[in-house]
Amino acid sequence: MHTKTQAAILIIALSAFAAYIALALLSTSITVPNSATLRTVGLEAYWDEACTNKVTSIEWGSLEPGQTKSVQIYIKNTGNTPETFSFTTENWEPASASSYITVEWNYDGTQVQPENSIPVIFTLYVSPSISDIESFTFDMIITGTS
């Protein structure tokens, strides 16, 4: 009986090995190389049309309640795909200043091609009802989207 069990185990093992070999012979694989171009989104801001003098901060100077002041800068697409721009403000100090001071721009949503720049005018408006604020700071975040 012992030899019958051994023979059965041997037959099962050989059958499994034969099935594995048959499957291996029926299987195949290929290697597909990949390559891609990385799209980058980037922008820089400059004071001049030649884009040589970078904007690091905007000094609005002395302002009166009800006053409007404008500043022109050039925003350059430094990425490799066309971009549109948007902007927001944050980190107002004091925080209450954002209730009395607004900043707008004249950008019309035009798509800007790589390595091109556009002039943009930012206009800051101080509400006539502002009070108890002698100075303020804030960050302006300009974002490029492709």
TIMITOR-635681 format. One record per residue (C-alpha): residue number from 1; x, y, z. Coordinates in Angstrom, 3 decimals. Layout:
TIMITOR-635681
{rec NUM {X Y Z}} ...
This chain:
TIMITOR-635681
{rec 1 {0.000 0.000 0.000}} {rec 2 {2.903 2.239 0.718}} {rec 3 {4.152 2.015 -2.853}} {rec 4 {0.678 2.855 -4.230}} {rec 5 {0.634 6.078 -2.184}} {rec 6 {4.113 6.969 -3.342}} {rec 7 {3.137 6.266 -6.936}} {rec 8 {0.014 8.461 -6.606}} {rec 9 {2.050 11.330 -5.113}} {rec 10 {4.616 10.985 -7.908}} {rec 11 {1.880 11.037 -10.559}} {rec 12 {0.275 14.150 -9.012}} {rec 13 {3.658 15.908 -8.762}} {rec 14 {4.545 15.043 -12.347}} {rec 15 {1.106 16.203 -13.539}} {rec 16 {1.495 19.535 -11.699}} {rec 17 {5.004 19.993 -13.120}} {rec 18 {3.744 19.197 -16.649}} {rec 19 {0.905 21.712 -16.243}} {rec 20 {3.405 24.372 -15.051}} {rec 21 {5.680 23.699 -18.053}} {rec 22 {2.704 23.834 -20.456}} {rec 23 {1.554 27.149 -18.947}} {rec 24 {5.075 28.568 -19.098}} {rec 25 {5.314 27.603 -22.755}} {rec 26 {1.967 29.322 -23.456}} {rec 27 {2.907 32.524 -21.585}} {rec 28 {4.915 35.339 -23.002}} {rec 29 {5.843 38.851 -21.923}} {rec 30 {7.194 41.989 -23.505}} {rec 31 {8.914 45.097 -22.174}} {rec 32 {7.455 48.417 -23.297}} {rec 33 {9.855 51.348 -22.857}} {rec 34 {8.274 54.632 -21.735}} {rec 35 {9.231 58.236 -22.221}} {rec 36 {7.398 61.460 -21.549}} {rec 37 {7.830 65.193 -21.588}} {rec 38 {7.273 66.769 -18.193}} {rec 39 {4.954 69.757 -18.324}} {rec 40 {6.059 72.514 -16.000}} {rec 41 {4.068 75.422 -14.706}} {rec 42 {5.993 78.456 -13.584}} {rec 43 {5.895 82.205 -13.477}} {rec 44 {7.919 85.173 -12.379}} {rec 45 {7.041 88.836 -11.880}} {rec 46 {9.122 91.752 -13.134}} {rec 47 {9.021 95.549 -13.003}} {rec 48 {10.165 95.975 -16.611}} {rec 49 {8.978 94.717 -19.987}} {rec 50 {12.404 93.135 -20.700}} {rec 51 {11.884 90.971 -17.582}} {rec 52 {15.249 91.795 -16.018}} {rec 53 {14.202 93.440 -12.713}} {rec 54 {12.305 90.934 -10.527}} {rec 55 {9.495 92.040 -8.247}} {rec 56 {10.249 90.998 -4.676}} {rec 57 {7.669 93.199 -2.952}} {rec 58 {5.264 95.996 -3.769}} {rec 59 {5.489 99.166 -1.696}} {rec 60 {2.130 100.951 -1.872}} {rec 61 {3.417 103.967 0.036}} {rec 62 {1.295 106.330 2.116}} {rec 63 {-2.437 106.029 1.518}} {rec 64 {-5.505 107.989 2.630}} {rec 65 {-8.996 106.591 3.333}} {rec 66 {-10.869 106.398 0.025}} {rec 67 {-7.657 106.422 -2.026}} {rec 68 {-6.867 104.151 -4.963}} {rec 69 {-3.337 103.370 -6.085}} {rec 70 {-2.147 101.284 -9.059}} {rec 71 {1.081 99.452 -9.851}} {rec 72 {2.060 97.773 -13.124}} {rec 73 {4.177 94.629 -13.235}} {rec 74 {4.957 92.045 -15.917}} {rec 75 {4.098 88.392 -15.292}} {rec 76 {6.216 85.950 -17.273}} {rec 77 {5.348 82.329 -18.027}} {rec 78 {8.566 80.458 -17.201}} {rec 79 {7.025 77.007 -17.735}} {rec 80 {6.896 75.008 -20.939}} {rec 81 {3.120 74.999 -21.491}} {rec 82 {0.623 77.845 -22.026}} {rec 83 {-0.698 79.232 -18.725}} {rec 84 {-3.494 81.338 -17.341}} {rec 85 {-3.014 83.260 -14.121}} {rec 86 {-5.020 83.906 -10.979}} {rec 87 {-4.267 85.716 -7.746}} {rec 88 {-5.381 85.808 -4.137}} {rec 89 {-4.306 87.641 -1.005}} {rec 90 {-3.570 86.204 2.424}} {rec 91 {-1.715 86.820 5.691}} {rec 92 {-3.230 90.260 6.259}} {rec 93 {-1.719 92.066 9.234}} {rec 94 {-3.720 93.260 10.979}} {rec 95 {-6.368 90.735 9.911}} {rec 96 {-9.072 93.440 9.964}} {rec 97 {-7.293 95.304 7.120}} {rec 98 {-8.747 92.836 4.595}} {rec 99 {-12.217 94.199 5.442}} {rec 100 {-11.222 97.723 4.367}} {rec 101 {-8.594 97.206 1.666}} {rec 102 {-9.137 95.442 -1.646}} {rec 103 {-6.759 94.554 -4.458}} {rec 104 {-7.870 93.916 -8.032}} {rec 105 {-6.095 93.443 -11.343}} {rec 106 {-6.875 94.043 -14.990}} {rec 107 {-5.820 90.567 -16.208}} {rec 108 {-8.456 89.229 -18.600}} {rec 109 {-7.654 85.512 -18.491}} {rec 110 {-5.588 85.510 -21.681}} {rec 111 {-3.481 82.378 -22.042}} {rec 112 {0.224 83.247 -21.945}} {rec 113 {2.633 81.172 -24.025}} {rec 114 {5.921 79.817 -22.582}} {rec 115 {8.634 82.470 -22.178}} {rec 116 {6.154 85.290 -22.887}} {rec 117 {5.073 87.973 -20.444}} {rec 118 {2.092 90.269 -20.083}} {rec 119 {1.684 93.609 -18.331}} {rec 120 {-0.759 93.533 -15.433}} {rec 121 {-1.993 96.456 -13.369}} {rec 122 {-2.829 95.811 -9.714}} {rec 123 {-5.081 98.397 -8.083}} {rec 124 {-5.343 98.764 -4.324}} {rec 125 {-8.380 100.531 -2.885}} {rec 126 {-8.684 101.782 0.712}} {rec 127 {-12.246 102.117 1.989}} {rec 128 {-13.252 105.585 3.200}} {rec 129 {-14.596 103.923 6.369}} {rec 130 {-11.244 102.436 7.417}} {rec 131 {-10.270 103.241 10.998}} {rec 132 {-7.742 102.198 13.629}} {rec 133 {-5.289 100.875 11.012}} {rec 134 {-2.097 102.856 10.597}} {rec 135 {-0.121 100.309 8.571}} {rec 136 {-0.774 96.948 6.998}} {rec 137 {0.935 94.088 5.213}} {rec 138 {-0.344 91.186 3.147}} {rec 139 {0.883 88.554 0.714}} {rec 140 {-0.280 88.398 -2.876}} {rec 141 {-0.154 84.903 -4.400}} {rec 142 {-0.110 84.753 -8.204}} {rec 143 {-0.717 81.272 -9.588}} {rec 144 {-0.109 79.932 -13.097}} {rec 145 {-2.257 77.074 -14.383}} {rec 146 {-1.732 75.172 -17.605}} 
